[in-house]
């Protein structure tokens, strides 16, 4: 398979080789694909964990365990205020 890179992508690959981190373009591309695969896996995991948290939150809300928005906002503002005071 042949892939054509845009000029800025070619410059990036050449810069990586020039930095001494890689000896050729194949190494740069190999690492890029491994990082892309890792990012995809981590994103998929994040999506699954987020869905689980949402499902749990729905159940808690149905049981009346949730907080109203005003209470949450006040708690956040209190934390900000405490952080500001701690910086003084």
CORMORA-V252204 format. One record per run of one state. SS is the DSSP state (hx for helix, st for strand, lp for the rest). FROM is the first residue (numbers start at 1). TO is the last residue. Records with the same first field share a line. If there is no record, write none. Layout:
SS = FROM-TO + FROM-TO
This chain:
lp = 1-6 + 19-24 + 63-68 + 88-88
hx = 7-18 + 25-62 + 69-87
